[in-house]
Amino acid sequence: MIHSSAVCLAARLASRLRARLAARPLVEGPSALLLAAALLAPGPAQAWDKEIHRSIAEAAIQISPEAEARLPLGFRDALLKEAAEADYLDRECRFHASTAPPRDPAAEAEKMYLQLLDPKKIERPYARAQAIGRYLHFVADAVVPASMRQGDTPKTLNYFANRNFVLFREPQALSMPLSAALRARAASAAWGGTEEAGKTMFFRNVVNLAVDALCLLPLRAPMSPGAVSPVIFIVNRMDNGVAAAKRSGYVVKEREEMTDIPAHGYNNITTGTRTTWEITYEEHGGGASVKKPNMLEISGVQIVEMLLRSSATPPVMRVLLFNNSPHCAADVALKIGTWRWPLPETMPPGALRLVEVALPESLVSRHLTSTSRVDTCAGPQAPGKFVLSDKRLVVGNTGAAPRFVGVAEEIDLSHRPGTS
């Protein structure tokens, strides 16, 4: 048995040690300065994480037959692995959004591109698949949201949560030198001032950039005529459960907490624990849901994206319209109060249209809506101005980086009534 005096002595020593640690800084001298500098220094210039890198590469391959025709026939798994983890010294991509050596992504992408143009350097299909994966990785890292360049990891983790995305081809040729072209695309991608509203548009821009970069490579074989790029709908399937059935009742909660207990004999303070129980009445559920609707479940013309550039004079907004209907839509217009901007053409069934509209400054904070009417496609037609979504890939969005290989639902609406 341990004598009570030994217990008291141990308690006394512990009390003195706590007092000395409280009165003395943990780090002194030059080490303290180094620690302070490390804490005050900006975080790493974080780029896309490896799951999103793989998602970008898969989407680029799925959305463009022209890009796919430039990839080796086999070893697609090796390509996607390298697209996710191109740098074995920085697998989490924590320093790839830099604009200076040794990991300037624009310069790294150009280096990989020049190697891929020389068949003598990378001959075997397996090695070429790996090199293309690394090439796609650094191309994507050249264009990242500003919040990620500041090391704001939660912005990356929640990038897809509770949103609808639409991916379609917006070709834009890359000039040479490639590194300069990538930096220019990074500047143009930061178009809007609101990061939250621009996430869906930004992701589509990065996927299209990956396709444009792949189209710089030589064709594996002649392309089959009539290849059509699909439109990929990443539809929201998250539900936060706020609108669940209402439940209520008494709940017993057990709580264990630390407390100071006086020790007998020397008035020393020791630390112990005690357990308490709390009975509370709680209600759960029954409120209004904040679930963002699946865009394919909304019929008629809808505003899919709206990004405002308030720094412009006058302010300009980019709006993506989608006619989710088997019928044409005429007299389509954007509306804020009494202000109205008409779309001059009739929207075909399933059509998408991206427009830029100057907005009166007094209306910047007002709610934007759209109006339209069902039409028999008798109005003025301008098929070249619309993206038709007859060939679709539908992917469910559960909040994580979406996957496009083996999980997308293929839909072909090219022979439905009202389409040509």
C-alpha positions in Angstrom: 0.0 0.0 0.0 1.3 3.5 -0.8 1.7 5.7 2.3 -0.4 8.8 2.5 2.7 11.0 2.9 4.0 9.7 -0.4 0.8 10.7 -2.1 0.9 14.2 -0.5 4.6 14.6 -1.6 3.7 13.7 -5.2 0.8 16.1 -5.2 3.1 18.9 -3.8 5.7 18.3 -6.5 3.0 18.3 -9.2 1.7 21.6 -7.9 5.1 23.2 -8.0 5.8 21.9 -11.5 2.5 23.4 -12.8 3.4 26.8 -11.2 6.8 26.8 -12.8 5.5 25.9 -16.3 2.8 28.6 -16.0 5.4 31.3 -15.1 7.9 30.3 -17.8 7.5 30.5 -21.6 7.7 27.2 -23.4 10.2 28.5 -26.0 12.8 31.2 -25.4 15.5 33.0 -27.4 16.1 32.4 -31.1 13.8 29.4 -31.1 10.9 31.6 -29.9 11.5 34.0 -32.8 11.6 31.1 -35.3 8.3 29.7 -33.9 6.6 33.1 -34.1 7.8 33.6 -37.7 6.5 30.2 -38.6 3.1 30.9 -37.1 2.8 34.3 -38.7 4.0 33.2 -42.1 1.3 32.6 -44.8 0.1 29.1 -45.4 1.2 27.0 -48.3 -0.1 27.9 -51.7 -2.4 24.9 -51.9 -3.8 23.7 -55.2 -6.5 21.2 -56.1 -6.4 18.1 -53.9 -5.7 14.7 -55.4 -9.4 13.6 -55.5 -10.4 16.8 -57.4 -7.4 16.3 -59.7 -8.6 12.9 -60.7 -12.1 14.3 -61.2 -10.8 17.0 -63.5 -8.9 14.4 -65.6 -11.9 12.0 -65.8 -14.2 14.8 -66.8 -11.9 16.1 -69.5 -11.7 12.6 -71.1 -15.4 12.0 -70.9 -16.5 15.4 -72.3 -14.2 15.5 -75.4 -13.8 12.7 -77.9 -11.0 14.8 -79.4 -9.1 14.8 -76.2 -9.6 11.1 -75.7 -8.2 10.4 -79.1 -4.9 11.7 -77.9 -4.5 9.2 -75.1 -2.9 5.8 -75.2 -5.4 3.0 -75.6 -4.3 1.2 -72.4 -3.1 2.2 -69.0 -5.9 4.6 -68.2 -5.5 3.7 -64.5 -1.8 4.8 -64.6 -2.8 8.1 -66.2 -5.4 8.9 -63.6 -3.1 7.9 -60.8 -0.4 10.3 -62.0 -3.1 13.0 -62.6 -4.0 12.7 -58.9 -0.4 12.4 -57.5 2.0 13.9 -59.9 4.7 14.9 -57.4 5.9 12.2 -55.1 7.5 14.8 -52.8 4.1 16.6 -52.4 1.4 14.1 -52.9 -1.2 16.4 -51.2 -0.4 19.2 -53.6 0.2 21.7 -50.8 2.8 23.8 -52.7 1.6 23.5 -56.4 -0.2 26.8 -56.6 3.0 28.8 -56.5 4.1 31.2 -59.1 7.8 30.7 -58.5 10.3 27.7 -58.7 10.6 24.9 -57.9 6.9 24.1 -58.3 5.5 26.8 -60.7 2.7 24.7 -62.2 2.7 26.6 -65.5 6.4 26.0 -66.0 6.1 22.3 -65.0 3.2 21.8 -67.4 5.2 23.3 -70.3 8.2 21.1 -69.4 5.9 18.0 -69.6 4.4 19.2 -72.8 7.7 19.5 -74.6 8.7 16.0 -73.4 5.4 14.6 -74.8 6.1 16.1 -78.2 9.4 14.2 -78.5 8.6 10.5 -79.1 12.2 9.5 -78.4 11.9 10.7 -74.8 8.7 8.8 -73.9 8.3 5.8 -76.2 6.4 3.2 -74.2 2.6 3.6 -73.9 2.7 3.1 -70.1 5.3 5.8 -69.6 3.4 8.1 -72.0 0.1 7.6 -70.0 2.0 8.5 -66.8 3.5 11.6 -68.4 0.1 12.8 -69.7 -1.3 12.3 -66.2 1.4 14.5 -64.7 0.9 17.0 -67.6 -2.8 17.3 -66.7 -2.0 17.7 -63.0 0.2 20.8 -63.5 -2.2 22.3 -66.1 -5.0 22.2 -63.6 -2.8 23.6 -60.8 -2.0 26.6 -62.9 -5.6 27.7 -62.5 -7.0 27.6 -58.9 -9.3 29.8 -56.9 -7.7 32.6 -55.0 -8.8 31.2 -51.7 -6.8 28.0 -52.3 -3.7 30.0 -53.1 -3.9 31.2 -49.5 -4.0 27.7 -48.1 -7.7 27.8 -47.3 -8.2 24.1 -47.2 -11.9 24.1 -46.0 -12.8 25.9 -49.3 -11.4 22.8 -51.1 -13.1 20.3 -48.9 -16.6 21.9 -49.4 -16.1 22.7 -53.1 -18.9 20.4 -54.4 -21.3 20.4 -51.4 -24.9 21.2 -52.1 -24.5 22.4 -55.7 -25.4 21.6 -59.3 -22.7 21.6 -61.9 -22.9 21.6 -65.7 -19.9 20.7 -67.9 -19.8 21.3 -71.6 -17.2 22.1 -74.2 -16.1 25.8 -74.4 -13.0 25.4 -76.7 -10.3 28.1 -76.4 -7.0 27.4 -78.2 -3.8 27.7 -76.1 -1.0 29.7 -77.7 2.8 29.3 -77.2 4.7 29.5 -75.0 2.4 27.3 -73.0 3.4 28.6 -69.6 2.4 32.2 -70.6 -0.9 30.9 -72.0 -1.7 29.1 -68.7 -1.0 32.2 -66.7 -3.3 34.2 -68.9 -6.1 31.6 -68.4 -5.6 31.8 -64.7 -6.1 35.6 -64.8 -9.3 35.3 -67.0 -10.7 32.5 -64.8 -10.8 34.9 -61.8 -13.5 36.8 -63.6 -16.1 37.4 -60.8 -15.5 38.8 -57.4 -17.6 36.3 -55.5 -15.9 32.9 -55.0 -19.0 31.1 -53.7 -21.1 32.0 -56.8 -18.3 31.2 -59.2 -17.4 27.7 -58.1 -19.5 25.9 -60.7 -18.3 28.1 -63.5 -14.7 27.9 -62.3 -14.7 24.1 -62.3 -16.0 24.0 -65.8 -13.3 26.4 -66.9 -10.6 24.1 -65.4 -12.0 21.0 -67.1 -12.1 22.8 -70.5 -8.5 24.0 -69.9 -7.5 20.3 -69.4 -9.2 19.4 -72.7 -7.6 22.3 -74.5 -4.2 21.2 -73.2 -4.8 17.6 -74.3 -5.7 18.9 -77.8 -2.2 20.2 -78.2 -0.9 16.7 -78.3 -0.7 14.6 -81.5 -3.6 12.3 -82.3 -3.3 8.6 -81.5 -5.3 7.8 -84.6 -7.7 9.6 -86.9 -11.0 10.6 -85.2 -14.2 9.0 -86.2 -16.5 11.5 -88.0 -19.6 12.8 -86.2 -18.2 12.4 -82.6 -20.4 14.5 -80.3 -19.3 16.0 -77.0 -21.8 15.2 -74.2 -23.0 17.6 -71.6 -22.3 16.4 -68.1 -24.9 17.2 -65.4 -23.5 16.8 -61.8 -26.8 17.0 -60.0 -27.2 17.7 -56.3 -28.3 14.7 -54.2 -27.4 16.0 -50.8 -30.1 16.6 -48.1 -29.1 18.0 -44.8 -32.1 16.4 -43.1 -33.4 19.6 -41.6 -36.8 18.9 -43.1 -37.0 15.4 -41.5 -40.0 14.3 -39.4 -40.2 16.2 -36.2 -39.1 14.3 -33.1 -39.1 15.3 -29.5 -38.6 13.9 -26.0 -36.4 13.9 -22.9 -32.7 13.0 -23.3 -30.4 11.9 -20.5 -26.8 13.0 -21.1 -23.8 11.8 -19.1 -20.9 14.3 -18.7 -17.5 13.7 -17.2 -15.6 16.8 -16.2 -12.2 17.6 -14.6 -12.3 19.3 -11.2 -9.9 20.3 -8.4 -10.3 18.3 -5.2 -8.6 19.6 -2.0 -6.2 17.0 -0.5 -6.3 16.4 3.3 -3.3 17.2 5.4 -1.3 19.9 3.5 -4.1 21.8 1.7 -2.6 20.8 -1.6 -4.8 20.7 -4.8 -5.1 17.6 -6.8 -7.0 17.0 -10.0 -9.8 14.5 -10.3 -12.9 13.8 -12.3 -16.6 13.7 -11.5 -19.6 12.5 -13.5 -22.8 14.4 -13.8 -26.1 13.6 -15.6 -28.3 16.1 -17.3 -31.9 15.6 -18.4 -33.1 17.9 -21.2 -36.1 18.2 -23.5 -35.0 18.3 -27.2 -36.7 18.7 -30.5 -35.2 17.7 -33.8 -36.3 18.1 -37.4 -39.5 19.6 -38.8 -37.9 22.7 -40.1 -37.6 24.0 -43.7 -35.0 22.2 -45.8 -32.0 24.0 -47.3 -31.5 21.3 -49.9 -30.6 22.7 -53.3 -32.9 21.1 -55.8 -31.6 18.7 -58.5 -31.6 20.9 -61.6 -32.9 18.1 -63.8 -36.0 18.0 -61.6 -37.0 21.6 -62.4 -38.9 21.9 -65.7 -38.7 24.9 -68.0 -36.1 27.7 -68.3 -34.0 28.1 -65.2 -30.9 30.1 -64.2 -28.2 27.6 -63.5 -25.4 30.0 -62.7 -25.1 33.7 -62.1 -21.7 35.4 -61.5 -21.5 39.1 -60.9 -18.5 41.3 -61.7 -19.3 44.3 -59.5 -15.9 46.0 -60.1 -16.8 46.6 -63.8 -18.4 49.9 -64.9 -21.2 49.2 -65.3 -21.4 45.9 -63.4 -21.6 42.8 -65.6 -23.1 39.5 -64.9 -22.6 36.1 -66.5 -25.7 34.0 -66.5 -26.1 30.3 -67.7 -29.6 29.5 -68.8 -31.0 26.0 -69.2 -34.2 25.0 -71.0 -35.0 21.8 -69.2 -38.1 21.0 -71.4 -39.0 18.9 -74.5 -40.4 22.1 -76.0 -38.8 25.3 -77.3 -38.9 28.4 -75.1 -39.6 31.8 -76.6 -39.5 35.3 -75.0 -36.8 34.3 -72.6 -35.8 37.2 -70.4 -33.8 38.0 -67.3 -35.8 40.2 -64.9 -35.1 42.3 -61.8 -38.1 44.3 -60.7 -39.2 46.4 -63.8 -35.8 46.0 -65.5 -35.8 43.3 -68.2 -33.1 41.9 -70.6 -34.6 39.8 -73.5 -32.9 36.9 -75.2 -33.4 37.5 -78.9 -33.5 33.9 -80.0 -35.8 31.0 -79.2 -34.2 28.4 -76.9 -34.3 24.8 -78.4 -35.3 21.9 -76.1 -32.6 21.0 -73.6 -30.5 24.0 -74.7 -27.9 25.9 -72.6 -26.9 29.5 -73.2 -24.2 31.5 -71.5 -24.8 35.3 -71.7 -23.0 38.4 -70.4 -25.3 41.3 -69.5 -24.5 44.8 -68.3 -26.5 45.6 -65.1 -27.6 49.0 -63.7 -25.6 49.6 -60.5 -28.8 50.2 -58.5 -29.9 46.6 -59.2 -26.7 44.8 -58.1 -28.1 43.5 -54.8 -31.6 42.7 -56.2 -33.0 39.2 -56.9 -32.6 37.9 -60.5 -35.3 35.8 -62.1 -36.1 34.5 -65.6 -39.3 34.4 -67.6 -40.3 32.5 -70.8 -43.2 30.8 -72.6 -43.5 27.5 -74.3 -43.2 27.7 -78.1 -43.6 25.5 -81.1 -40.0 26.4 -82.3 -41.5 28.9 -84.8 -39.4 31.8 -83.5 -36.0 32.9 -84.8 -33.5 30.0 -84.5 -29.7 30.4 -83.8 -28.4 26.8 -83.1 -24.8 27.9 -83.1 -25.4 30.1 -80.1 -26.7 27.3 -77.9 -25.2 24.1 -76.4 -27.6 21.2 -76.9 -27.7 18.6 -74.2 -29.3 15.8 -76.2 -26.3 13.6 -75.3 -26.0 13.6 -71.6 -24.0 12.1 -68.8 -25.7 12.4 -65.4 -23.6 12.1 -62.2 -25.0 12.3 -58.6 -23.3 14.9 -56.4 -23.0 13.8 -52.8 -20.5 16.4 -51.8 -17.3 14.7 -52.6 -15.2 15.1 -55.8 -17.4 13.4 -58.5 -16.2 10.4 -60.5 -17.1 10.0 -64.1 -15.8 6.6 -65.1 -18.2 3.8 -64.7 -20.7 5.8 -62.6 -22.3 8.2 -65.0 -25.8 7.6 -66.4 -25.8 8.0 -70.2 -29.0 9.6 -71.7 -29.6 10.3 -75.4 -32.5 12.6 -76.2 -31.6 13.3 -79.8 -34.8 11.6 -81.1 -37.4 13.1 -78.8 -40.2 15.2 -80.3 -39.3 18.8 -80.9 -35.7 18.1 -81.7 -34.1 18.1 -85.2 
